[in-house]
Amino acid sequence: MTILPMNIPKRGLNEKEAAEYCGLSASAFTRLVGKFVIPGPIPETRRWDRCALDAALDRLSGLTTNTTTSNALDQGMARDG
């Protein structure tokens, strides 16, 4: 496996890294993933997409609104209020 240069952040994060990236404890991260507030791992992997986490955090903080996409994250957020 090739090591990325320090100036290129890796995109696929393991669960612990994803929780830390979001500024959450592991238990809070797991709870929010279960409620579809934070996206789950990339299908068939145990890696979280850093860009998907950014998009979710942007929506939660009100920085962006995405009305053109209806996915599991949006549906879960609407359901859980």
Buried (B, 14 or more C-beta within 10 A) or exposed (E): EEEEEEEEEEEBBBBEBBBBBBEBEEEEBBEBBEEBBBBBBBEEEEBBBBEBBBBBBEBBEEEEEEEEEEEEBBEBBEEEE
